[in-house]
Amino acid sequence: MYRASLLTLAALAVFTTGCKGTPVDVDTTVDTTVDPPRNGIVAGTLEVTADRPNLTLRNNTEFIIGYFIVDSEMATIALFPPCGNSCPILVQGASIVVPYSAIGGYSAASEKANVLWFKYRRSADGTLKPIGGVNVAQVTL
């Protein structure tokens, strides 16, 4: 991988030094008058909303994700590794409603919950393998 990176850099150096043209101005301004679409797939995001007595999770990533939900006070004293294939999953664009009672460590005094989630990649044999680190989305209950 290191060698491939060096080859890529070398190719870019040859390409850019070989170009003898007039520099091109690029417009880098962002049009803020148009709202981005909110229902599409956006790489790397899990939308979490709370509407007592339920949480709604929506997978806005391009991956299948695994998740588990714990009371935020519980999460401060415990570390949860990805649970492999035993976590519930959400496919791309899917939503699920989770009752507060299903939150690990939830009580009537709970104020916040942490949704710990991670991405899966499907292997050639069809099994799901966790990739990357655990992401955390905190929500006020």
C-alpha positions as CSV (number, residue, x, y, z in Angstrom):
1,M,0.0,0.0,0.0
2,Y,2.9,2.3,0.8
3,R,4.4,1.6,-2.6
4,A,1.1,2.3,-4.3
5,S,0.9,5.7,-2.6
6,L,4.4,6.6,-3.7
7,L,3.6,5.6,-7.3
8,T,0.5,7.7,-7.2
9,L,2.4,10.7,-5.9
10,A,5.1,10.2,-8.5
11,A,2.5,10.0,-11.3
12,L,0.9,13.2,-10.1
13,A,4.2,15.0,-9.9
14,V,5.0,14.0,-13.5
15,F,1.5,15.0,-14.7
16,T,1.5,18.4,-13.0
17,T,5.0,19.3,-14.0
18,G,4.3,18.2,-17.6
19,C,1.3,20.6,-17.9
20,K,2.3,23.9,-19.4
21,G,-1.0,25.8,-19.6
22,T,-2.7,28.8,-18.1
23,P,-3.9,28.3,-14.6
24,V,-7.7,27.9,-14.3
25,D,-9.7,29.8,-11.7
26,V,-12.0,27.6,-9.8
27,D,-15.1,29.0,-8.1
28,T,-15.0,27.8,-4.5
29,T,-18.1,29.7,-3.3
30,V,-20.9,27.7,-1.8
31,D,-24.5,28.5,-2.8
32,T,-26.3,28.7,0.6
33,T,-29.7,29.7,-0.9
34,V,-30.5,26.1,-1.8
35,D,-31.1,23.5,1.0
36,P,-29.4,20.2,0.4
37,P,-31.7,17.2,0.1
38,R,-32.5,15.7,3.5
39,N,-33.9,12.3,2.5
40,G,-31.0,11.1,0.5
41,I,-28.1,8.9,1.5
42,V,-25.3,10.9,2.9
43,A,-22.0,9.1,3.5
44,G,-21.2,8.4,7.1
45,T,-24.3,9.6,8.9
46,L,-26.9,8.0,11.2
47,E,-29.8,10.2,12.0
48,V,-31.2,9.7,15.5
49,T,-34.3,11.5,16.8
50,A,-36.1,11.2,20.1
51,D,-39.9,11.5,20.4
52,R,-41.0,10.1,23.8
53,P,-41.3,7.1,24.3
54,N,-39.3,6.1,21.2
55,L,-36.1,6.7,19.3
56,T,-36.0,6.7,15.6
57,L,-32.8,5.6,13.8
58,R,-32.3,6.2,10.1
59,N,-29.3,4.8,8.2
60,N,-28.2,7.6,5.9
61,T,-24.9,5.9,5.0
62,E,-24.0,3.8,2.0
63,F,-23.2,0.9,4.3
64,I,-25.2,-1.6,6.3
65,I,-24.7,-0.6,9.9
66,G,-24.9,-2.4,13.2
67,Y,-26.0,-0.5,16.3
68,F,-26.7,-0.8,20.0
69,I,-28.2,1.8,22.4
70,V,-27.2,2.4,26.0
71,D,-28.1,5.0,28.6
72,S,-25.4,7.7,28.5
73,E,-24.6,7.2,32.2
74,M,-24.1,3.5,31.6
75,A,-21.8,4.2,28.6
76,T,-19.4,6.2,30.8
77,I,-18.6,3.2,32.9
78,A,-18.6,0.5,30.3
79,L,-16.8,0.0,27.0
80,F,-18.8,-1.9,24.4
81,P,-16.9,-3.4,21.5
82,P,-18.6,-4.0,18.2
83,C,-20.8,-7.1,18.6
84,G,-20.0,-8.7,15.3
85,N,-23.1,-10.3,13.7
86,S,-25.2,-10.3,16.9
87,C,-26.1,-6.6,16.7
88,P,-29.3,-5.5,15.1
89,I,-28.6,-4.0,11.6
90,L,-30.0,-1.3,9.4
91,V,-29.6,-1.4,5.6
92,Q,-29.0,1.7,3.6
93,G,-31.9,4.2,3.8
94,A,-33.8,2.1,6.4
95,S,-35.4,3.4,9.6
96,I,-36.4,1.7,12.8
97,V,-38.4,2.9,15.9
98,V,-36.8,1.7,19.2
99,P,-38.8,2.1,22.4
100,Y,-36.9,3.7,25.3
101,S,-37.5,0.5,27.3
102,A,-35.1,-1.3,24.9
103,I,-32.2,1.1,25.7
104,G,-29.6,-0.7,27.8
105,G,-29.6,0.7,31.4
106,Y,-32.7,2.9,30.7
107,S,-34.7,4.1,33.7
108,A,-37.3,6.8,34.2
109,A,-34.5,9.0,35.4
110,S,-32.5,8.6,32.1
111,E,-31.8,11.9,30.3
112,K,-29.6,10.9,27.4
113,A,-28.8,7.8,25.4
114,N,-25.8,6.9,23.3
115,V,-26.3,5.1,20.0
116,L,-23.1,3.3,19.2
117,W,-23.0,2.2,15.6
118,F,-20.5,0.8,13.1
119,K,-20.3,-0.1,9.5
120,Y,-20.4,-3.5,8.0
121,R,-19.0,-4.8,4.7
122,R,-20.4,-8.0,3.2
123,S,-17.7,-10.7,2.6
124,A,-17.6,-12.9,-0.4
125,D,-19.2,-15.7,1.6
126,G,-22.2,-13.4,2.5
127,T,-21.3,-12.7,6.1
128,L,-21.1,-9.2,7.5
129,K,-17.8,-8.0,8.9
130,P,-17.5,-4.8,11.0
131,I,-15.2,-2.2,9.5
132,G,-13.8,1.0,10.9
133,G,-14.3,2.2,14.5
134,V,-17.4,2.6,16.6
135,N,-19.3,5.9,16.1
136,V,-21.4,7.5,18.8
137,A,-24.5,9.6,18.4
138,Q,-25.8,11.0,21.6
139,V,-29.5,12.0,21.9
140,T,-31.5,13.7,24.6
141,L,-34.5,11.6,25.8
